[in-house]
Amino acid sequence: MRFLADESCDYAVVRALRSAGHDVRAIVETCPGVSDEEVIALAIGEERVLLTEDKDFGWLVFASAGGRASVVFIRFPVKARSILQETIVELVTQEESKLVGSFVVVEPGRIRLTRIPNG
């Protein structure tokens, strides 16, 4: 599966997904400092699922032109970071076919998947 990791995404997630055989482009490696709108445009243009910990992407997807983007929004507090990589790899393994066209919120012990209208 193809992902675009926003600068806010824990780089351990990038490494874990790459190790699991996924194609992950990391903004921090290729174009640090770009705007959220540019990140959304890249994700859509390259047909990648956006990985982020920035809650602004919810607004961008549901209330603006970013509605065609697929997003995995990671909400893990510091005390739960030890299971973050495992949780994301497990999510992708189990729900891969559902990620495209969805806004997914991942928290410790909880995953909420919302289909994006026209996504």
DSSP file (Angstrom, degrees, kcal/mol; ACC not computed):
  #  RESIDUE AA STRUCTURE BP1 BP2  ACC     N-H-->O    O-->H-N    N-H-->O    O-->H-N    TCO  KAPPA ALPHA  PHI   PSI    X-CA   Y-CA   Z-CA
    1    1 A M              0   0    0      0, 0.0    22,-1.9     0, 0.0     2,-0.5   0.000 360.0 360.0 360.0 153.2    0.0    0.0    0.0
    2    2 A R  E     +a   23   0A   0     45,-0.2    47,-2.5    20,-0.2     2,-0.3  -0.858 360.0 178.4-105.8 129.8    1.1    3.6   -0.7
    3    3 A F  E     -ab  24  49A   0     20,-3.0    22,-2.5    -2,-0.5     2,-0.4  -0.895  23.5-152.6-127.7 155.6    1.3    6.1    2.1
    4    4 A L  E     -ab  25  50A   0     45,-2.4    47,-2.9    -2,-0.3     2,-0.6  -0.982  18.7-151.5-124.7 116.9    2.4    9.8    2.6
    5    5 A A  E     -ab  26  51A   0     20,-3.0    22,-2.7    -2,-0.4    23,-0.4  -0.803  10.9-140.5 -94.3 117.9    3.6   10.6    6.1
    6    6 A D    >   -     0   0    0     45,-2.9     3,-1.7    -2,-0.6    22,-0.1  -0.246  30.7-102.8 -65.4 161.0    3.0   14.2    7.2
    7    7 A E  T 3  S+     0   0    0      1,-0.3     4,-0.1    20,-0.1    -1,-0.1   0.778 122.2  59.6 -58.7 -26.4    5.8   15.9    9.2
    8    8 A S  T 3  S+     0   0    0     43,-0.1     2,-0.3     2,-0.1    -1,-0.3   0.648  82.0 104.9 -77.8 -13.5    3.7   15.3   12.3
    9    9 A C  S <  S-     0   0    0     -3,-1.7     2,-0.1    42,-0.3     5,-0.1  -0.507  85.0-107.8 -73.6 130.4    3.7   11.6   11.9
   10   10 A D    >>  -     0   0    0     -2,-0.3     3,-1.7     1,-0.2     4,-0.9  -0.364  23.5-137.0 -55.4 125.2    6.0    9.7   14.2
   11   11 A Y  H 3> S+     0   0    0      1,-0.3     4,-2.3     2,-0.2     5,-0.2   0.732 100.3  71.0 -64.5 -20.9    8.9    8.5   12.0
   12   12 A A  H 3> S+     0   0    0      1,-0.2     4,-2.3     2,-0.2    -1,-0.3   0.839  95.3  54.4 -61.8 -31.7    8.8    5.1   13.8
   13   13 A V  H <> S+     0   0    0     -3,-1.7     4,-2.5     2,-0.2     5,-0.2   0.905 106.2  51.4 -67.0 -42.0    5.5    4.5   11.9
   14   14 A V  H  X S+     0   0    0     -4,-0.9     4,-2.4     1,-0.2    -2,-0.2   0.947 112.4  45.7 -58.6 -50.0    7.3    5.2    8.6
   15   15 A R  H  X S+     0   0    0     -4,-2.3     4,-2.5     1,-0.2    -2,-0.2   0.907 112.5  50.6 -61.2 -42.9   10.0    2.7    9.4
   16   16 A A  H  X S+     0   0    0     -4,-2.3     4,-1.4     2,-0.2    -1,-0.2   0.914 112.3  45.8 -64.8 -43.4    7.6    0.1   10.6
   17   17 A L  H  <>S+     0   0    0     -4,-2.5     5,-2.5     2,-0.2    -1,-0.2   0.892 112.8  50.3 -68.5 -38.7    5.4    0.3    7.5
   18   18 A R  H ><5S+     0   0    0     -4,-2.4     3,-1.8    -5,-0.2    -2,-0.2   0.922 108.9  52.3 -62.7 -43.1    8.5    0.3    5.2
   19   19 A S  H 3<5S+     0   0    0     -4,-2.5    -1,-0.2     1,-0.3    -2,-0.2   0.812 105.1  56.3 -61.7 -30.0    9.7   -2.8    7.0
   20   20 A A  T 3<5S-     0   0    0     -4,-1.4    -1,-0.3    -5,-0.2    -2,-0.2   0.399 127.9 -99.5 -83.9   3.1    6.3   -4.4    6.4
   21   21 A G  T < 5S+     0   0    0     -3,-1.8     2,-0.2     1,-0.3    -3,-0.2   0.579  76.1 138.4  95.6  11.3    6.8   -3.8    2.7
   22   22 A H      < -     0   0    0     -5,-2.5     2,-0.8    -6,-0.1    -1,-0.3  -0.593  57.4-117.4 -92.2 153.5    4.7   -0.7    2.1
   23   23 A D  E     +a    2   0A   0    -22,-1.9   -20,-3.0    -2,-0.2     2,-0.5  -0.797  40.0 178.2 -88.4 109.5    5.7    2.3    0.0
   24   24 A V  E     -a    3   0A   0     -2,-0.8     2,-0.5   -22,-0.2   -20,-0.2  -0.959  16.4-165.4-123.1 118.2    5.9    5.3    2.3
   25   25 A R  E     -a    4   0A   0    -22,-2.5   -20,-3.0    -2,-0.5     2,-0.5  -0.888  14.5-152.6 -97.0 128.1    6.9    8.7    1.2
   26   26 A A  E >>  -a    5   0A   0     -2,-0.5     4,-1.6   -22,-0.2     3,-1.5  -0.903  11.7-150.6-107.4 122.8    7.8   11.0    4.2
   27   27 A I  H 3> S+     0   0    0    -22,-2.7     4,-2.2    -2,-0.5    -1,-0.1   0.865  97.9  62.9 -55.7 -38.7    7.4   14.7    3.9
   28   28 A V  H 34 S+     0   0    0    -23,-0.4    -1,-0.3     1,-0.2   -22,-0.1   0.767 109.5  41.2 -61.1 -24.5   10.2   15.3    6.3
   29   29 A E  H <4 S+     0   0    0     -3,-1.5    -1,-0.2     2,-0.1    -2,-0.2   0.788 126.8  27.5 -90.3 -31.9   12.6   13.6    3.7
   30   30 A T  H  < S-     0   0    0     -4,-1.6    -3,-0.2     1,-0.1    -2,-0.2   0.819 135.6  -1.2-107.1 -36.5   11.3   15.1    0.5
   31   31 A C    ><  -     0   0    0     -4,-2.2     3,-1.3    -5,-0.2    -3,-0.1  -0.304  69.3-171.0-156.2  63.2    9.7   18.5    1.1
   32   32 A P  T 3  S+     0   0    0      0, 0.0    -4,-0.1     0, 0.0   -26,-0.0  -0.243  70.4  30.1 -60.2 145.6    9.7   19.6    4.7
   33   33 A G  T 3  S+     0   0    0      1,-0.3    -5,-0.1     2,-0.0    -6,-0.0   0.411  79.4 143.3  90.5  -2.2    7.8   22.7    5.5
   34   34 A V    <   -     0   0    0     -3,-1.3    -1,-0.3     1,-0.1    -3,-0.0  -0.330  55.6 -98.5 -69.5 157.3    5.1   22.5    2.9
   35   35 A S     >  -     0   0    0      1,-0.1     4,-2.0     4,-0.0     5,-0.1  -0.243  26.5-111.7 -71.9 161.3    1.6   23.6    3.8
   36   36 A D  H  > S+     0   0    0      1,-0.2     4,-2.5     2,-0.2     5,-0.2   0.877 119.8  55.9 -59.7 -38.0   -1.2   21.2    4.9
   37   37 A E  H  > S+     0   0    0      1,-0.2     4,-2.3     2,-0.2    -1,-0.2   0.892 107.2  48.7 -62.7 -39.7   -3.0   22.0    1.7
   38   38 A E  H  > S+     0   0    0      2,-0.2     4,-2.3     1,-0.2    -1,-0.2   0.866 109.4  53.0 -67.8 -35.8    0.1   20.9   -0.4
   39   39 A V  H  X S+     0   0    0     -4,-2.0     4,-2.5     2,-0.2    -2,-0.2   0.937 109.9  47.6 -63.4 -46.6    0.3   17.7    1.7
   40   40 A I  H  X S+     0   0    0     -4,-2.5     4,-2.5     1,-0.2     5,-0.2   0.924 111.4  51.1 -58.9 -45.3   -3.3   16.9    0.9
   41   41 A A  H  X S+     0   0    0     -4,-2.3     4,-3.0     1,-0.2    -1,-0.2   0.892 110.3  49.2 -61.9 -39.9   -2.7   17.6   -2.8
   42   42 A L  H  X S+     0   0    0     -4,-2.3     4,-2.6     2,-0.2    -1,-0.2   0.929 110.5  50.2 -63.3 -45.7    0.3   15.3   -2.9
   43   43 A A  H  <>S+     0   0    0     -4,-2.5     5,-2.8     2,-0.2     4,-0.3   0.921 116.0  42.1 -59.9 -44.5   -1.6   12.5   -1.2
   44   44 A I  H ><5S+     0   0    0     -4,-2.5     3,-1.1     3,-0.2    -2,-0.2   0.947 115.7  48.9 -67.1 -48.8   -4.4   12.8   -3.7
   45   45 A G  H 3<5S+     0   0    0     -4,-3.0    -2,-0.2     1,-0.3    -1,-0.2   0.833 118.4  38.8 -62.5 -34.7   -2.2   13.3   -6.7
   46   46 A E  T 3<5S-     0   0    0     -4,-2.6    -1,-0.3    -5,-0.2    -2,-0.2   0.357 108.9-122.0 -97.4   4.5    0.0   10.3   -5.8
   47   47 A E  T < 5 +     0   0    0     -3,-1.1     2,-0.3    -4,-0.3   -45,-0.2   0.948  61.2 147.3  52.1  55.3   -2.9    8.2   -4.7
   48   48 A R      < -     0   0    0     -5,-2.8    22,-0.6    -6,-0.2     2,-0.5  -0.887  53.7-117.8-118.7 150.2   -1.4    7.7   -1.2
   49   49 A V  E     -bc   3  70A   0    -47,-2.5   -45,-2.4    -2,-0.3     2,-0.4  -0.776  36.1-127.3 -84.0 126.6   -3.1    7.3    2.2
   50   50 A L  E     -bc   4  71A   0     20,-3.2    22,-3.4    -2,-0.5     2,-0.5  -0.616  17.6-158.6 -80.4 130.2   -2.0   10.2    4.4
   51   51 A L  E     +bc   5  72A   0    -47,-2.9   -45,-2.9    -2,-0.4     2,-0.3  -0.943  29.2 152.0-105.8 125.0   -0.6    9.4    7.8
   52   52 A T  E     - c   0  73A   0     20,-2.4    22,-3.2    -2,-0.5   -45,-0.0  -0.983  48.1-161.0-151.3 159.0   -0.8   12.3   10.3
   53   53 A E        +     0   0    0     -2,-0.3     2,-0.7    20,-0.2    20,-0.1   0.124  68.6 107.6-119.8  13.8   -1.0   13.3   13.9
   54   54 A D    >   -     0   0    0      1,-0.1     3,-1.7    21,-0.0     4,-0.2  -0.848  58.0-156.7 -99.0 113.0   -2.3   16.8   12.9
   55   55 A K  T >> S+     0   0    0     -2,-0.7     3,-1.4     1,-0.3     4,-0.7   0.662  83.4  80.2 -66.1 -15.3   -5.9   17.3   13.7
   56   56 A D  H 3> S+     0   0    0      1,-0.3     4,-2.1     2,-0.2    -1,-0.3   0.767  78.9  70.0 -61.2 -24.5   -6.2   20.1   11.1
   57   57 A F  H <> S+     0   0    0     -3,-1.7     4,-2.2     1,-0.2    -1,-0.3   0.779  88.5  62.8 -68.4 -24.4   -6.4   17.4    8.4
   58   58 A G  H <> S+     0   0    0     -3,-1.4     4,-2.5    -4,-0.2     5,-0.3   0.945 107.2  43.2 -60.9 -47.5   -9.9   16.5    9.6
   59   59 A W  H  X S+     0   0    0     -4,-0.7     4,-2.6     1,-0.2     5,-0.3   0.924 112.7  53.1 -63.2 -44.6  -11.1   19.9    8.8
   60   60 A L  H  X S+     0   0    0     -4,-2.1     6,-1.3     1,-0.2     4,-0.6   0.867 114.6  41.6 -61.0 -36.3   -9.3   19.9    5.5
   61   61 A V  H  < S+     0   0    0     -4,-2.2    -2,-0.2    -5,-0.1    -1,-0.2   0.921 124.3  32.6 -77.8 -44.8  -10.9   16.6    4.4
   62   62 A F  H  < S+     0   0    0     -4,-2.5    -2,-0.2    -5,-0.2    -3,-0.2   0.702 128.7  31.6 -90.3 -19.2  -14.4   17.2    5.6
   63   63 A A  H  < S+     0   0    0     -4,-2.6     2,-0.2    -5,-0.3    -3,-0.2   0.385 117.4  35.3-121.2   3.7  -14.9   20.9    5.1
   64   64 A S  S >< S-     0   0    0     -4,-0.6     3,-0.9    -5,-0.3    -4,-0.0  -0.666 101.9 -67.0-140.9-163.8  -12.7   21.8    2.1
   65   65 A A  G >  S+     0   0    0      1,-0.3     3,-0.5    -2,-0.2    -4,-0.1   0.480 107.9  85.0 -73.0  -2.4  -11.4   20.6   -1.2
   66   66 A G  G >   +     0   0    0     -6,-1.3     3,-2.4     1,-0.2    -1,-0.3   0.321  52.9 115.8 -81.4  11.1   -9.4   17.8    0.4
   67   67 A G  G <   +     0   0    0     -3,-0.9    -1,-0.2     1,-0.3    -2,-0.1   0.567  66.4  60.6 -61.1 -11.3  -12.4   15.5    0.5
   68   68 A R  G <  S+     0   0    0     -3,-0.5    -1,-0.3     2,-0.1    33,-0.2   0.491  84.3 104.4 -92.4  -3.1  -10.8   13.0   -1.9
   69   69 A A    <   -     0   0    0     -3,-2.4     2,-0.5    -8,-0.1   -20,-0.1  -0.498  64.7-140.5 -79.5 146.5   -7.9   12.3    0.4
   70   70 A S  E     -c   49   0A   0    -22,-0.6   -20,-3.2    -2,-0.2     2,-0.4  -0.916  27.9-169.9-102.8 133.0   -7.7    9.1    2.5
   71   71 A V  E     -cd  50 103A   0     31,-2.4    33,-3.2    -2,-0.5     2,-0.6  -0.974  27.8-163.1-134.2 137.1   -6.3    9.8    6.0
   72   72 A V  E     -cd  51 104A   0    -22,-3.4   -20,-2.4    -2,-0.4     2,-0.6  -0.965  21.0-162.0-111.9 110.2   -5.1    7.8    9.0
   73   73 A F  E     -cd  52 105A   0     31,-3.8    33,-2.9    -2,-0.6     2,-0.5  -0.844   6.5-151.4 -97.5 117.2   -5.2   10.2   11.9
   74   74 A I  E     + d   0 106A   0    -22,-3.2     2,-0.4    -2,-0.6    33,-0.2  -0.788  18.1 177.3 -96.7 123.6   -3.0    8.9   14.8
   75   75 A R        +     0   0    0     31,-3.1   -22,-0.1    -2,-0.5    -2,-0.0  -0.755  20.8 149.1-125.8  82.8   -4.0    9.9   18.3
   76   76 A F        -     0   0    0     -2,-0.4     5,-0.1    31,-0.2    31,-0.1  -0.965  37.0-140.0-120.1 118.5   -1.5    8.2   20.7
   77   77 A P    >   -     0   0    0      0, 0.0     3,-1.8     0, 0.0     4,-0.4  -0.296  33.3-101.9 -69.5 162.7   -0.5    9.7   24.0
   78   78 A V  G >  S+     0   0    0      1,-0.3     3,-1.5     2,-0.2     4,-0.3   0.865 120.0  59.6 -52.8 -41.8    3.1    9.5   25.1
   79   79 A K  G 3  S+     0   0    0      1,-0.3    -1,-0.3     2,-0.1     3,-0.2   0.661 108.8  44.5 -67.5 -14.5    2.3    6.7   27.5
   80   80 A A  G X  S+     0   0    0     -3,-1.8     3,-1.8     1,-0.1     4,-0.3   0.352  79.3 104.2-108.2   4.8    1.0    4.4   24.7
   81   81 A R  G X   +     0   0    0     -3,-1.5     3,-1.3    -4,-0.4     4,-0.5   0.731  64.8  74.9 -61.2 -22.7    3.7    5.1   22.1
   82   82 A S  G 3  S+     0   0    0      1,-0.3    -1,-0.3    -4,-0.3     4,-0.2   0.750 104.1  37.5 -64.2 -22.0    5.3    1.7   22.8
   83   83 A I  G <> S+     0   0    0     -3,-1.8     4,-2.3     1,-0.1    -1,-0.3   0.334  89.3  99.6-108.4   6.1    2.5    0.0   20.8
   84   84 A L  H <> S+     0   0    0     -3,-1.3     4,-2.3    -4,-0.3     5,-0.2   0.948  83.3  43.8 -60.3 -54.7    2.1    2.7   18.1
   85   85 A Q  H  > S+     0   0    0     -4,-0.5     4,-2.5     1,-0.2     5,-0.2   0.922 115.5  48.7 -60.2 -45.7    4.1    1.0   15.3
   86   86 A E  H  > S+     0   0    0     -4,-0.2     4,-2.3     1,-0.2    -1,-0.2   0.897 111.0  51.4 -60.6 -41.4    2.5   -2.4   16.0
   87   87 A T  H  X S+     0   0    0     -4,-2.3     4,-2.4     2,-0.2    -1,-0.2   0.912 111.4  46.3 -63.8 -43.6   -1.0   -0.9   16.0
   88   88 A I  H  X S+     0   0    0     -4,-2.3     4,-2.5     2,-0.2     5,-0.2   0.924 113.3  48.1 -68.2 -44.3   -0.5    0.9   12.7
   89   89 A V  H  X S+     0   0    0     -4,-2.5     4,-2.3    -5,-0.2    -1,-0.2   0.908 113.2  49.2 -62.5 -40.6    1.0   -2.1   10.9
   90   90 A E  H  X S+     0   0    0     -4,-2.3     4,-2.6    -5,-0.2     5,-0.3   0.911 109.5  52.2 -64.1 -42.9   -1.9   -4.3   12.3
   91   91 A L  H  X S+     0   0    0     -4,-2.4     4,-2.9     1,-0.2    -2,-0.2   0.942 111.7  45.7 -57.0 -49.0   -4.4   -1.8   11.1
   92   92 A V  H  X S+     0   0    0     -4,-2.5     4,-1.0     1,-0.2    -1,-0.2   0.899 113.6  49.7 -64.4 -40.6   -3.0   -1.8    7.6
   93   93 A T  H  < S+     0   0    0     -4,-2.3    -1,-0.2    -5,-0.2    -2,-0.2   0.914 120.7  34.0 -63.5 -43.8   -2.8   -5.6    7.5
   94   94 A Q  H  < S+     0   0    0     -4,-2.6    -2,-0.2     1,-0.2    -1,-0.2   0.810 131.6  27.1 -84.3 -31.8   -6.4   -6.1    8.7
   95   95 A E  H >X S+     0   0    0     -4,-2.9     3,-2.0    -5,-0.3     4,-0.9   0.155  75.2 126.7-120.9  18.5   -8.2   -3.1    7.1
   96   96 A E  H >X S+     0   0    0     -4,-1.0     3,-1.0     1,-0.3     4,-0.6   0.855  75.5  51.6 -48.8 -46.4   -6.1   -2.3    4.0
   97   97 A S  H 34 S+     0   0    0      1,-0.2    -1,-0.3     2,-0.1    -2,-0.1   0.704 110.3  50.4 -68.3 -18.4   -9.0   -2.5    1.5
   98   98 A K  H <4 S+     0   0    0     -3,-2.0    -1,-0.2     1,-0.1    -2,-0.2   0.571  91.4  77.3 -94.6 -10.7  -11.1   -0.1    3.7
   99   99 A L  H X< S+     0   0    0     -3,-1.0     3,-1.7    -4,-0.9     2,-0.3   0.890  73.4  84.1 -71.1 -38.8   -8.4    2.7    4.1
  100  100 A V  T 3< S+     0   0    0     -4,-0.6     3,-0.1     1,-0.3   -31,-0.1  -0.483 103.5  15.0 -68.3 127.8   -8.8    4.2    0.7
  101  101 A G  T 3  S+     0   0    0      1,-0.3    15,-2.8    -2,-0.3     2,-0.3   0.649 111.5 104.2  83.9  16.6  -11.7    6.7    0.7
  102  102 A S  E <   - E   0 115A   0     -3,-1.7   -31,-2.4    13,-0.3     2,-0.6  -0.894  64.6-140.1-129.7 157.6  -11.8    6.8    4.5
  103  103 A F  E     -dE  71 114A   0     11,-3.1    11,-2.3    -2,-0.3     2,-0.5  -0.981  31.6-168.3-112.0 114.8  -10.8    9.0    7.4
  104  104 A V  E     -dE  72 113A   0    -33,-3.2   -31,-3.8    -2,-0.6     2,-0.6  -0.907  12.6-159.8-112.7 127.9   -9.5    6.7   10.1
  105  105 A V  E     -dE  73 112A   0      7,-2.9     7,-2.6    -2,-0.5     2,-0.6  -0.933  11.2-164.0-105.4 123.1   -8.8    7.7   13.7
  106  106 A V  E     +dE  74 111A   0    -33,-2.9   -31,-3.1    -2,-0.6     5,-0.2  -0.937  17.5 160.2-114.0 120.2   -6.4    5.4   15.5
  107  107 A E  E >   - E   0 110A   0      3,-3.1     3,-2.3    -2,-0.6     2,-0.2  -0.862  55.6 -71.0-127.4 163.0   -6.2    5.5   19.3
  108  108 A P  T 3  S-     0   0    0      0, 0.0     3,-0.1     0, 0.0   -27,-0.0  -0.393 121.7  -3.6 -57.4 120.5   -4.9    2.9   21.8
  109  109 A G  T 3  S+     0   0    0     -2,-0.2     2,-0.3     1,-0.1    -3,-0.0   0.540 124.7  81.4  76.3   6.8   -7.4    0.1   21.7
  110  110 A R  E <   -E  107   0A   0     -3,-2.3    -3,-3.1     2,-0.0     2,-0.4  -0.986  47.6-177.8-151.1 134.4   -9.8    1.9   19.4
  111  111 A I  E     -E  106   0A   0     -2,-0.3     2,-0.5    -5,-0.2    -5,-0.2  -0.993   6.9-168.8-132.1 125.9  -10.1    2.5   15.6
  112  112 A R  E     -E  105   0A   0     -7,-2.6    -7,-2.9    -2,-0.4     2,-0.5  -0.968   5.3-168.3-116.1 122.5  -12.9    4.6   14.0
  113  113 A L  E     -E  104   0A   0     -2,-0.5     2,-0.5    -9,-0.2    -9,-0.2  -0.943   4.7-177.1-115.0 121.5  -13.3    4.4   10.3
  114  114 A T  E     -E  103   0A   0    -11,-2.3   -11,-3.1    -2,-0.5     2,-0.2  -0.974  24.5-130.4-119.8 124.8  -15.5    6.9    8.5
  115  115 A R  E     -E  102   0A   0     -2,-0.5   -13,-0.3   -13,-0.2   -14,-0.1  -0.530  25.0-127.8 -69.6 135.8  -16.1    6.7    4.8
  116  116 A I    >   -     0   0    0    -15,-2.8     3,-2.9    -2,-0.2    -1,-0.1  -0.753  27.1-109.7 -87.3 125.8  -15.5   10.1    3.2
  117  117 A P  T 3  S+     0   0    0      0, 0.0    -1,-0.1     0, 0.0   -16,-0.0  -0.341 104.5   1.2 -55.7 130.5  -18.4   11.2    1.0
  118  118 A N  T 3         0   0    0      1,-0.1   -17,-0.0   -50,-0.0    -2,-0.0   0.658 360.0 360.0  61.8  17.4  -17.3   11.1   -2.6
  119  119 A G    <         0   0    0     -3,-2.9   -17,-0.1   -18,-0.3    -1,-0.1   0.456 360.0 360.0 -87.6 360.0  -13.9    9.7   -1.3
